Amino acid sequence: MADPVRPLVVIAGVEALAVLGMFLAVTVAVVTGAAEGLTGASPSLAAAEIAIWLLFVMGLFATWWGLYRRRRLARTPFLLVQAFALVVVPLFLGSDISAWRIAGWVLAAVAVAGMGLGLRPSVRRELA
């Protein structure tokens, strides 16, 4: 019988790595000054933006780790991440850049799949 939790572990891991990539990109942009128009000239605002991205990364990796270890408490944060991803999808789809729109459709598909897979009763039974 297939492991019902494994797809959740994969989805959570991919999402954590994607947000880690965004964190690194934002950090480089802020440190080099490339994002001055987005964050303003305030160093404290830039530090806050980096800290918020770091919190997202840590939360997603904690969710991935909990699912990897088959912890029941990781299921709710996983489902919340999928819900928040669905909230962000319209921002991607409304972009003028086609790569962002494609990313939005991919994010929507992954979030819907993650939500559906995470709500299965077999997942609830497998998590300790």
C-alpha positions as CSV (number, residue, x, y, z in Angstrom):
1,M,0.0,0.0,0.0
2,A,1.3,3.4,-0.9
3,D,2.3,5.8,1.8
4,P,-0.4,8.6,2.0
5,V,1.9,11.0,3.8
6,R,4.8,10.9,1.3
7,P,3.1,13.3,-1.2
8,L,2.6,15.8,1.6
9,V,6.2,15.6,2.6
10,V,7.2,16.2,-1.1
11,I,4.9,19.2,-1.5
12,A,6.0,20.7,1.8
13,G,9.7,20.2,0.9
14,V,9.3,21.8,-2.5
15,E,7.4,24.8,-1.0
16,A,10.0,25.2,1.7
17,L,12.8,25.2,-0.9
18,A,10.9,27.7,-3.1
19,V,10.4,30.1,-0.3
20,L,14.1,29.6,0.7
21,G,15.0,30.7,-2.8
22,M,12.8,33.8,-2.5
23,F,14.3,34.5,0.9
24,L,17.8,34.4,-0.6
25,A,16.8,36.5,-3.6
26,V,15.1,39.2,-1.4
27,T,18.1,39.1,1.0
28,V,20.6,39.7,-1.9
29,A,18.4,42.4,-3.4
30,V,18.1,44.2,-0.1
31,V,21.8,43.9,0.8
32,T,23.0,45.0,-2.7
33,G,20.4,47.9,-2.8
34,A,18.6,46.5,-5.8
35,A,15.3,46.5,-4.0
36,E,15.6,50.1,-2.7
37,G,12.4,51.1,-4.5
38,L,10.5,48.3,-2.9
39,T,11.7,48.6,0.7
40,G,12.5,52.2,0.8
41,A,15.8,53.6,2.1
42,S,15.1,52.5,5.7
43,P,17.5,49.9,7.0
44,S,15.1,48.8,9.7
45,L,12.4,48.2,7.0
46,A,14.9,46.1,5.0
47,A,15.8,44.1,8.1
48,A,12.2,43.5,8.9
49,E,11.5,42.3,5.4
50,I,14.4,39.8,5.6
51,A,13.2,38.7,9.1
52,I,9.7,38.0,7.8
53,W,11.0,35.9,4.9
54,L,13.2,34.0,7.4
55,L,10.2,33.3,9.5
56,F,8.3,31.9,6.5
57,V,11.3,29.7,5.6
58,M,11.6,28.4,9.2
59,G,7.9,27.7,9.5
60,L,7.8,25.8,6.2
61,F,10.8,23.7,7.0
62,A,9.3,23.0,10.5
63,T,6.1,21.9,8.7
64,W,8.1,19.7,6.4
65,W,10.1,18.2,9.3
66,G,6.9,17.4,11.2
67,L,5.4,15.7,8.2
68,Y,8.7,13.8,7.5
69,R,8.6,12.6,11.1
70,R,4.9,11.7,10.8
71,R,3.7,14.1,13.5
72,R,0.0,14.8,13.6
73,L,0.5,18.4,14.6
74,A,2.2,19.2,11.2
75,R,-1.0,18.5,9.3
76,T,-2.8,21.7,10.3
77,P,0.1,24.1,9.4
78,F,0.5,22.2,6.1
79,L,-3.2,22.8,5.3
80,L,-2.9,26.5,6.4
81,V,0.1,26.9,4.0
82,Q,-2.0,25.6,1.2
83,A,-4.8,28.0,2.0
84,F,-2.4,30.9,2.2
85,A,-0.9,29.8,-1.2
86,L,-4.4,30.0,-2.7
87,V,-4.8,33.5,-1.3
88,V,-1.5,34.5,-3.0
89,V,-2.4,33.0,-6.4
90,P,-4.4,36.0,-7.7
91,L,-1.4,38.2,-7.2
92,F,0.6,36.0,-9.5
93,L,-2.1,35.6,-12.1
94,G,-2.7,39.4,-12.2
95,S,0.9,40.0,-13.2
96,D,2.0,41.4,-16.6
97,I,4.9,39.0,-16.6
98,S,4.1,35.6,-18.2
99,A,6.5,33.7,-15.9
100,W,4.7,35.0,-12.8
101,R,1.3,33.9,-14.3
102,I,2.7,30.4,-15.0
103,A,4.1,30.3,-11.5
104,G,0.6,31.3,-10.2
105,W,-1.0,28.4,-12.1
106,V,1.6,26.0,-10.8
107,L,1.1,27.3,-7.2
108,A,-2.7,27.0,-7.6
109,A,-2.4,23.4,-8.8
110,V,0.1,22.4,-6.0
111,A,-2.0,24.1,-3.3
112,V,-5.3,22.4,-4.5
113,A,-3.5,19.1,-4.7
114,G,-1.9,19.6,-1.3
115,M,-5.3,20.5,0.2
116,G,-7.0,17.5,-1.3
117,L,-4.2,15.1,-0.2
118,G,-3.9,16.6,3.3
119,L,-7.6,16.2,4.0
120,R,-7.7,12.5,3.2
121,P,-8.7,10.2,6.1
122,S,-5.8,7.9,5.4
123,V,-3.3,10.8,6.1
124,R,-5.0,11.4,9.5
125,R,-4.7,7.7,10.3
126,E,-1.0,7.6,9.3
127,L,0.1,10.6,11.4
128,A,1.0,9.7,15.0
